[in-house]
Amino acid sequence: MAPSRNPLRNWITALCGAAALIACATVLADPPGRVARLAQINGTVSFSPAGEEEWVLAQPNRPLITGDRVWSDAGARAELQIGSASARLGSNTSATILNLDDRVVQIEVAQGTLNLRVRRVYADQVFEIDTPNLAFSIRRAGDYRIDVDPNGNATIVRVRSGEGEAWGEGAAYVVGAGQQYTFQGEGLRDYFVDSLPPPDEFDRWSLDRNRREDAAVSARYVSPDVVGYSDLDEYGTWRNVESYGNVWFPTTVAVGWVPYRTGHWGWIDPWGWNWIDEAPWGFAPFHYGRWAFVSSRWCWVPGPVAVRPIYAPALVAFIGGSGFSLSISTGPVTGIGWFPLGPGEVYQPAYAVSRTYFTNVNVSNTVVNTTVVNNFYNNTNVTNVVYRNREAPGAVTAVPTAAFTGAQPVARNVIPVPREVITREPVSHVVAVAPSHASVLAVGAAAAGAAAAVAVAKRPPPAALERRVVAKTAPPPPPPSFATKASLLAAQPGKPLEPEKLKGMAPARATETARFKVVAPTVTPQPLSKEGGGKGARAERAATPGPTPPGAAAVPQPPQERAIREGKGGPSQGAQVPQPPQERATREGKGGPPQGAQVPQPPRGAEAAQPPQAGKGGPPPRGAEAPQPPQERAMREGKGGPPPQGAPVPQPPQERAMREGKGGPPPQGAQVPQPPQERAMREGKGGPPPQAAPAPQPPQERAMREGKGGPPQGAPVPQPPPQERAQRAPPPPQAAPVPQPPPQERAQRAPPPQAAPAPQPPPQAVQKAPPPPPQAAPAPQPPPQERGKGKDQKEKDKDKDKGKEGQ
């Protein structure tokens, strides 16, 4: 037939063909080419399938999909393998797979610890970890750790290698290798930086798993995206076999072992019936490649090394139809039989797929001609196929239908099938049986049955499941429950529902999408400050009418601390405010968090205003919280001596403001508020000061009192005698007392070196001081110039009086 000479007709024909392909692709929405594998389980790990509310004991080799939830209980660990990445859950960790397809991997961590190892990041690929405080997006291959405290108040991001982006509302930052940042809130405004701590026990376990992957010999023979290849080294050997090339022989199986027999079946959308093997290596050989019977042994033949593999639920062919029956002691029962596909044999999915998917799922898992593959696509009339494994000894496995749909262990329910029955029964690619609720839970050999598995399983805290989460990528809506789909699944047994049938169904958790706060990527990620605290945090602190401790200006302050600065109250006297573990360990001279600490404490700054007492340890490191300088401690101990330059003596902001007659916030570099005992001393109610020479007043203090501005950054501001301070301005009653650490903690905290004490009442007098009157009115104040002049004369008089008393 000669080609048409009408260009317009050819163009219209091509356009119609393209439209038909687009429509076909829309109707036949292909399933993703990858899943997550639940690879390692140590301790009690629970699992909840997508769309369901039940929690059951997790099973190794369970394929995980969008919407699945995992809980790692106290002392437990779990590993999820996703293509070339490994996500490891620590103790008390709640994780949800928000989205998993060919382009996006999105995992929610509501609380706990996640160690993430990404070996490669393909172009246009999204790898995102969402927490209550931020969305962390992976930019480069590397090793990452995410810690979320149990209340969801803070997230610690550690980047040992690689690079990522932290996304919040209206802000985004780049976190590079060798960095650790703690973020509080949702806007990334409050954060602080710290050096990477040494690896704890959970990190060392993850590093061991990484080394195991890197040293795997099997990586030479399979595609790097084959999930589970690193398990093959320990449980088998590689050999080169004629006609097949490099193949893997399992060496830890029993005599008479057959593929697809030691495990159970489960229903997992959108594929339908999936095989879940019980062997520790039982993932890669059952979802990729083909099996061959060579020299009376079974061997696994992987697909091409240079091709990204497509996940398949089970590479088998089924025998028998609706009338297939098995003979048991009680009589005939309906049954289901299957055998593994051999190299070069075409896998025909039971779920609706496009021609492209049909081709790729075959050519990526075995060496087969594409023409042969195309002959099978949407063709049910291919009957002259010779399946080599069908004739292999004992290759066919058959169980009663109830055991198949009930996710019962296959090995316990196998029924021998006579050779003549195997030869007579037709081969099919669809199991014409509808799933049950037990098929969805698919607990297998976890317990005696589904009810026992549900009873033993632990659930995450309800708050973790309901917690709001920040996301950069909007996750898809949750799927409907099995109960919602059951009637439609029964109408088309063995086949999953098509996407158009799922669109009108209500999701199982209708309010699930309201939990996610999607931050639009309208900003360009910026490098993070090494000093901590973003621009928003610094602007907020600058507008706060309270002082910022020197050397800790970049440390984010929690609401209690800001309330204390603003005079709005705070924790009660003696209430101990939690500190991040790194900060507490640093103050105690221990260098870092305790080994095994996996869940971070939210950052706190309220203790920055606490005056440390005389201690016995070493000096606190620079950049920790802002404790009271050594002069304050020395003045309380009555040791005297002028303060050294650069060591300011903190004072309440109200007193400085009233002393300066300005009433506004002090300049940058103002000092930390004094505790209640010091205010009592200023009001003349704490007893007379010890007989010692007062510290001389530096010119900066006199200039400040004369209204000439505040001291330079970090300049010392010595205290005037208590009598003079009491005459100038008593503190207002609204000022909340700052909590004091217990004596044991004060004893552990060490004063910095070169402490220059100034005279202060002894501790006994301070403890006996009565609290300030609630309605104390401030004494009349002279103009700034007059106060400055009178002050010098008062100092001279007091020096003379104290000199006489000292004689």
SULLINPE-V579506 format. One line per field, one symbol per residue. ss: DSSP state (@ for helix, = for strand, . for the rest). burial: + if it has 16 or more other ideal C-beta (glycine too) atoms within 10 Angstrom, else -. A space follows every 50 residues. Layout:
# SULLINPE-V579506
ss = ???
burial = ???
This chain:
# SULLINPE-V579506
ss = ......@@@@@@@@@@@@@@@@@@@@@........=======..====.. .....==.....==....====....======..=====...======== ...===============.......=====....====...=======.. ...========..=====..=====...======.....=====...... @@@@@@@@@@@@@@..@@@@........@@@@@@@======...====== ............======...======......@@@@..=====..==== =..............====.....====..==========.......... ....@@@@@@@@@......@@@@@@@...........@@@@.....==== @@@@@....@@@......@@@@@@..==........@@@@@..@@@...@ @@@@@@.....@@@@@..===..........@@@@@@@@@@.......@@ @@.........@@@@===.......==.......@@@@@@@@@....... ........@@@@@@@...............@@@@@@@............. .....@@@@.........=..........@@@@@@@.............. ..@@@@@@@@...............@@@@@@@................@@ @@@@@................@@@@@@@..............@@@@@@.= ............@@@@@@...............@@@@@@@@@@@@@@@@@ @@@@@@.
burial = ---------------------------+-++++++++++++--+++++++ ++-++++++++++++++++++++--+++++++++++++++++++++++++ +--++++++++++++++++-+-----+++++++++++++-++++++++++ -+++++++++-++++++++-+++++---++++++++++++++++--+--+ -++-++--++--+--+-++-+++-+++++++++-++-+-----+-+++++ --+----++++++++++++++++++++++-++++++++++++++---+++ ++++---+++++++++++++---+-+--------++++++++++++++++ ++++--++++++++++-+----+--+----------+-++-+--++++++ +-+++++++++-++--+---++--+-+++++++++++++++++++++--+ --++--+-++---++-+-+++++-++-+++++--+---+----+++++-- -+----+++--+--++-++-----+--++--+++-+++-++--+-+++++ -+++++++-++++++-+--++-----+-+++++++++----++---++++ +++++++++++++++----+--+++++++++++++++++++++---++++ ++++++++++----++--+++++++++++++++++++-++-+-++-++-+ +--+++---++---++++++++++++++++++--+++++++---++-+++ ++--+++++++---++--+--+-----------+--++--+--++--+-- -+-----
